[in-house]
Amino acid sequence: MTGTISKREMKDQVLDSMELERERGITIKMQPVRMSWMKFQDPEAPKEAEGEDYILNLIDTPGHIDFSYEVSRALKAVEGAILLVDSTQGVQAQTLSVLSMAREQGLTIIPVLTKIDSPRARPEEIREEISKLLNCDKESILEVSGKTGEGVENLLNKIVEKIPAPDLETKFPSELRALIFDFQYSTHKGVIVFLRVMSGEIKAGDNLLFKISKQSFISGEVGIFSPKEKPVLKLTAGEIGYIVTGIKEPGIARVGDTIVRKGDTVEALPGYSEPQPVVWASIYPEDQNDFPVLRQALGRLRLTDSALVFEEESSSLLGKGFRAGFLGMLHLEIISERLRREFNLELVITSPSISYDVEYKNGKRERIYSPAFFPDDGLVQSVFEPITLIKIIVPNEYVNDIMKILYEHEALVQDMDNFGGDRTTLEGVMPLRELMRGFFDELKSVSRGYASLSYKSSENKEAQVTRLDILINDEAEPAFTRVISRRIVEQEAERMVEKLHASLPRQMITIKIQGRALGRIISSRTLSALRKDVTQHMYGGDITRKMKLREKQKKGKKKMQARSGGRVSIPQEVFLKMIRPD
């Protein structure tokens, strides 16, 4: 409609450029685009707004809470936000989280109902929800259909009317300050930063500086998004665009950093923070020959995702791999899927875990990132774990079932309120480890997919957790170690021992499988040794001859057990069964 893309180039989901985004119907990578719009005659519009050509800068952001920091920087780069609400589903919990951030930034918000062409649309009910949420008139809520184009022209006109143009009368009108809200990596061009120029201007060949990382560079190409990269002579205050930096090292470009001229003394724009991983998992290649490829692949992804951190580690079962930190479960899922698709890697990914702050009885305090390094109960004074604030919006009929699973996952419901007549909002706190323990899947299952969940990190609180070791012939296997709630440690130990007993093939020696926690063995099973019938060649004869042969076999087994030291070979497929959820 704006002529940004020709009809020949137009296709569905233009801004979702990644295959993964198209498949899942979610936005993973932030996407800016610049459009021109000529406002047509509108009897309600002020006279001075008619017939002029306007430049609109749109940023399509992820909605998932894992990427909330990046979204907050994108919100800082604009003057307004369009609140899109699906008229078939209503307001979702994640929408409330992003809306809260937009309000904190003081943005002008335009509420819009989408998918009004759908036969399942409930525009009147959803309009009531939005009206209560924003405390606005129902008539001010626009209706659009991206499929048919209905209402889109009116929306574009409302953007021009309601969202203010950038305020160019800044404190530093001549000094450059530009906010980085995203970046990507190109093999030929290096890091390309996406930015909003707050003051000053940028041209190719300028000597610039990243204010936070203190790295200087000469700007290469500068340009705008339409939506493909389009070079321009310069970017001026109020514009959104990109700069080719030529930098090919990870960790220098960071979301939220400020670009200034080298030598300038202006302060960085406020709000920058380092992304902190909250979920940890080990990543190994199925074929150890792919280890160098995995290292290179993680390095490439780190160039476009500064929140990804990793370090090398090794396992007696799986060989060499990496311990990696992520912003959340979706972030972990996306990175692992990109490693598989973009680099053709077959991976083994261990069960995700979180970090704990452990206070020892001698007064020492330490942060533990891996369950294998979690200390024994006798050494620990107290343990502190990350807590999340959760918000669930669900139809009333499923509230009772959801209350049950909240109790099972140690959640404390702090507030319950009616939301739009036939839906309820539940707010509370839950340990992050429980959120990761299949809570989202259970929530979708009991609500038949109608519940929506959002969460954000809160302060650390004291936790009643312990380390569960799985012993194989009295030796702990670090790959199977878990940190779990004391409340369920016995049933979890029983479950894991039974699962390993059923999965592990019998061997020439007896295998003793035990679950150990709280300083004692709490679950045990024995896998008997393979035994050949040494009397099968005998037909009749004295029974004492058979007994002698069996006793000789028994002594041989004991000698074999002693020589091997009880060590057991665990096939990789058994390991995969153990780390995958039931």
N, C-alpha and C positions, 0 to 999 in steps of 0.2 A: 504493500500500500504506500510506503514511503519511497519506493523506487531504489532502495539500498541494494536489493538483489533483483536481477532480471528474472523474468518468468522462466527462461531457459535454465537458469542455475537453481531455481527454487526447488526445494525438496522438504520432506517432513523432518522435524527436529534439526533444523539448520545449526543451532548453537551447540547441540550435543554432538561434538565431533568424534568422541571416543566410541568405539564399538560397544564397550561395557555400559556406557551411558544409555545408548539406544536400546540395548537388551533389557536393562532394568528399569528404564523410564525415570532415572534420577540424574541430577546434575552432580558430577564429581569434580570437574575442573571449571573454575570460574571463567566466564566468557564475556568480555566487553564488546560493544558494537556502537558505532556512531551513525546516526541517521539525520536526514534533513526532512523537515515537515513544514509545508505551507498551510497555515491555519486558514480555513475557509470561512465564509460568511456564517456567523452564528448570532442570532438575535439577542442571546443572553450575554454574549461576550463584550468586554469593554472595547470601545472604538479603536483604541491604540493597539489592540492585539490582533486586529483583523488584517489579513492579506500579507503578513510578514513571513519571511523564511526563517525558521528556527532550527538550531542544531540541538539534537537530543543525544545524550550519552547514556546508554543503558548498560548495566552490569548484571548478568544473570548469575546468581550465586547459588552454591549448594545450600540445602536447607538442613542437612543433618548436623547434629550438635557436635560431632567430632571436629567439624571445620568452623566452629563458632568464632575463633580468633580471626581467621581469614575473612569471614563474613563481616566482622566488626570493622575491619580495616576498609573493606569495600564500602560499607555504610558511611565511613568517615570521608570517603572520596566523592560523595554525592550530596545533593540537597533534598532529595525526596525519595520515597519508596512506594511502589505499587503493591498493595496487599492482595494477592490473588488467592481466592478461596474457591475450591472445587464445589460446585452447586450440587454434586451427587454425594459428597462425603461430609461437607461442613468443615468447620475450623478444626485443625489438627493440633496436637500438643506441641509439635516442633514449630508450627507457625507462631504460637504464642511466645516461644523463646526468642525467635528472630524479631518479632514485633516489639518485644520488650527492649531489645538492643536498639532498634530504630527510634523508639521513643526517647531512650536515654541520649541518643545523638541529636535529638531535637529536630528530626526530619519531618517534612510534610508528608502525610500518609494519605494515599488515595485507595479506598476500598473497592475491590472489583470482584464480582461473581463470574466464574468461568464455566465453560461447558454447558451453557444454558440450552444448547441444541439437543442435549442428551435426553432420551426418554425417561431416565432415572433422576433427572434434575428435580430438586426441591427448592426452588428459588425463594419462596415466601418464608419457609422455615429457616433457611440459612441466612436470609436477609435479617431476620429477627436476631439470630446469634451475633452477627457482625455489629448490628446496631447497639446491642447491649455491651459488646466487647469494647467498641470505640466510643460509646456514648454519643452517637451521631444519628441524624435523621435517616430513616430507611430510604427516602427519595435520593439521598446523596450517594447511595451505593450503586455503582455502574454495573451493567450486565454486558458480557462479551462472549463470543465464541471464536476461538482460534481456528476452528475447522471451517466455519462458514464466513467468518469475517464480520459478523453482526456486532455492532457496538464498538468496533475497534477505532473507527474514525472519531467517534465521540470521546473515547478514552485519550487519544492523542491530543485532541483539543483541550481536554481537562488538564493534561500534563502541562501544556503551555500556560494555561490560566493559573493553576494552583501552585505548581512547584516553582519557587523563585530561581532566577538566574544566579550564577555564581557571584559572590560579593568580591569584586576585584580591588576594593579600597582596603588593602591589607596594611599591616604595620610595616612590612618590608616590601614596598611596591617594586623596587628595582632589584632586590636580592632574590636569587632563586631558592625556592623550597618546593620539593615535589615528594608526594607520598607514594610509596610502593605498596600496591595492594595485591599483586601477584607477579609471577614470573614463569618463564619456561626456558627450555634448553634446546638449542639447535646445534647439530654437529658442526656446521660450517660457520655459524655466526656466534656461537657461545651462548651465554645467558642473555635473554631478552627480558627486560623488566617492564611490567605494566604499571603505569603511574598516573596520578592526577597532579597537574601543576597547580600549586597553591598560589605562588607568586613568581614573578620573573618569567624568563623564557629559556628554552633549550634548542640549540641547533647542533647539527653534525659537526664534530671536531672540537666541541667544548671540553675543557678539562674539568671533570666532575669528581665528586667524592661521596661515598656511602658514609653517612654520619655515624652510624652505630658500629659498623665493621671497620671503619677507618681505611678502607681500600679506595685508592684513586683509579680513574680510568678515563680514556678519551672516548667520548660518545661517537658511535658509528652512525648508522642510519637512525633517523627519528621518523615516527609516522603515527597513523591513526588506524583504527579497526573499522572495516566497513563491509562485512565483518572480517574479511581477510586483511592481512597487513598491507597498508598502503603508505608509501613514503611521502613525507611533506617537508617543506623547507624548515619549519620550526614549530614547536609547541609552545603556546603562550598560556598565561594564567587563566584558569577555569577550564582548560581542555584536558581530556583523557587520551592517552596514547601510549606509545612504547619507545624504548631506546635499546638499540643493540650495543651491548657493552664489550663484546669480544672476550669476556672472562670465561675460562673453562675449568675453574676450580669450584668444588662444592663449598657451601657454608658462607660465601661472601654476600650474595644477594639474599635478603631476608624480608619477608612480608612485614610491613610496618616501619621499615627503615626510611630515612629521609635522604634525598639526594640534594646536595648543595654544590656550589662552585668550590673548587679546591682553593683553600686559603681564606674563604669566608668564615666569619665567626658567629653566624646565626645559629640559634639553637635548633635541635631536632624537634620535629612535630611530636606532640605528646601521644601516649597510648601504646608505645612499643613494649612488647614483652616476648621473652623467649618461649617458644612452644615446649611444653613439658610432656614427655611420653607418660602414659598412664597404664598401658598394657604392654606386656613383654612376651615374646615367643621366640623359640629357636627355629631356624630355617636351615635345612640340610638338602643337598642335591641327592636324588635317589642313586645316581651314578656319580661316584667320587671324581671321575674324570671331568665332570661339569663344574667342579668347585671354582676354578678360575673364572668361568663364565658367570657364575653366581656372584662372585665378588665384583666383577665388572658391571653386571646388571644393577646391583644395589648402589654402586657408585653413580651410575647414570641416573637412577631414580632420585638419588639424593640431590642431584643438580637441579631438579625441578620441585623437590619437596624437602624443605629445610627441617620439617618436623620429624623426618625419618632418621633414626640413629641406629647404628649397628657396630658390633665388635666381633672379632673372630673367636670361636670356641671349638672344642672337639669333644666327641662322645665315643666311648668304647664300642657302642653298638652301631653308630651311624657315620663315624669318621669326622671329617672337618665340616664346619658350618658356621653360622653366625647367630648371635643373640641380638635380636632387634627390638627396638621400642617404637610404639605407635600411639596415636592420639586416642584410639578407641577401637572397638571391634570392627566397625565398618572400614576404618583406615587400614587395619590389618588385612581384611578381606580384599580390599582393592589392590593393595601392594602385592599380595600373593598372586592374585589373578593376573595382574600386569606382568609379573615375572614369568608366569606360565605362558601367556599369550604373546607378549612382545619379544621374549628371549627364548621361547621354546624349551623351557626348563621343566623337568619333572621333579617335584619338591616333596619333602617330608616336613610338615610344620607341627611342632609340638603343641600341646594344650596351652592356651594363653594363661599368663599369671600376672599378678600385680606386684608392686613394691610395698614392703612393710618397713616401718621404723621400729627397731627393736631396742629396748632399754635393758641392759644386762644388770645382774645383781651387784656387779662391781662398779656400777655407775656409768659405764661406757654406753654410748648410743651409736647405732649403725643402721644404715639403710640396706635392706636385703632385696635384691632384684630377682633371685633365682630360688625356687623351693629347695634345691639341693644344698644351698648354703644356709638355710634357716636353722638356727641353733636348737639344741636339745632343751626340753622343758626345764631341766634342773638349772640351766644357766640364765633363764629369762626372768626378769622382774615384771615387764609389761610389754605389750605389742600394740602398735598403733597402725590403723589401716585407713585407706581413702574411703570417704563416704560420699554418696551422690544424693542430690535433691531430685526426686522424680515427680513427674506430672503425667497423669493418665486421663485421657478423655474416652469414655466408653458408654454405649447404650445402657440404660438402666437395668435391663433384663440380665446383664452379665455381671453386675456389681458383686453379687454374693460369691460367684465362682472366682472372681479376681481377688476378693478379700482373702480367700483360702490360699491362693498361691503367693500372695504378698506375705502372709504369715509364714509359709514354708520357706520363703527366701529372706526372713529376718527383717522385713520392711516394717517401719512404724508409720502408720497413716496419721498425719497431723491435721488434715483438713479435707472435708468432703462437701461439695456444693453442686447444686443443680446447674446444668449448662444447656441452655436452649430447649428446655422442656423435657425432651425424652433422652437426654444424655447427662452423665454425671462426671464431674472433675474430681479426681483423687490426687492429693498432694501428700508427700511424705519423704522419708529418708530411707536409704537402703545401702548396705555395704557394696562397694564396687565388685568385690569377688562374687557376690550373689547375683548381681546384675549380669555378670559374665557366665554364670552357671545355668545357661539355657533359659533365663527368665523371659527374654523377648519372644522366643519360640513358643513357650508355654502361654504367654499372654495372647499371642495371635491365635493359638489353638483354642483356648477356652472362650475367646470372644468371637470366634469364627472370622477373624481378620478385621473386625470393626473397631478394635481398640487402637489408639495411637499413644505413643510414649515419647516423652522428651526427658532429658536428664542433664544435670550439670554438676561439676565437681564442687565439693564443699570441703570443710576442714577435716583433718585426720582425727579419728576417735579411737579409744581403746578397744581392742578386739579380743574375743575369746576364741583364738585359733591355735592350732598345733600342727606339727609336721607329721605326715603319714608316710612311712617308708614301706616299700614292698621288698621283703628279703627273699632271695633265691639261694637255698642252701646256706643260710646265715649271712649272706652278703647282700647289702642294700644296692639296688639298681637305681642310680640317680635319675635316669630317664623317667621312672615311674613315681618319683617323689611328688607329693602334693602338700600344699598348705590349705587346710580346711577347717571348718567350724568344729569345735569340740562337741557340739550338740549332735552332729551326724557322723562323727569319726568312726564309730563302730560299724554302722551300716555301710559306710563308704569302704572301709577296710574289707568287710565281708564281700562286697560287690566286686572289688578289684581282684581279690584273691580268687574268687570263683571264676571271674572272667579269664584270668591268666591260666588257671588250672584247665579250663576248657579249651584254651587256644594253644597252649604249649605242647608240642609233640613229645611223646615219650622218648627217652634216651636210654643209653646203656647203664646209667646209674639212677638211683632213686633221687627224686627232686622234691625238696621241701619248700613250699611256698607259704610265706607268712606276712601278715600285716602288723606293723609295729608302730605304736603311738602312745603318748602319755607315759613313756618309760616301760612299756610292757607289750607282750604279744597279745593282740586282741582278735586275730583271725588266723587260721592255719589249715592247709590242705597238703596232702602228700601225693605226688605223682609217681606211681611205681615204675621200676625199671623194666625195660624190655628183657624178656627171658626166653632163651631157647630151651626146648624140651630135650634135655641131654639123655633121656632114657627112651627116646622114640625108637632106637634101633634094637631095643631089647624086647624079646617076646617071651614072657614068662620068666622063670628063674627066681632066685632068692630075692626077697624084698630088700635085704640089707645091701645088696649090690646097688640097687637104685638109690637108696638113702645115701650111700657113700658118694655117688656121682653128684647128687643134689647138694651135699655138704661141700664138695669140692667146688662146685659152681658158686655157692654162697661165699666161700672164701675168696674166690677170684673177683666177685663183685665188690667185696670190701676193699681188696687191694686196688682195684680200678678206681674206686671212690677216693681212696687215700692219695693215689698218684695224681689224679686230676685236681685234687684240692677242692672238690665239690663244684668246680666251675662248670657252668651250663652255657651252651651255645643257643642264643635266642635268635630265631630267624627274623628277618626284617618284617615279614608280613604279620608276625605276632606283635611286634612293636607297633605297627600301624593300627592293628585292631585295638590295642590298649589305649592309644592316645586319641582315637576317634570317639565321639560320643555314641552312646547306645542308640 
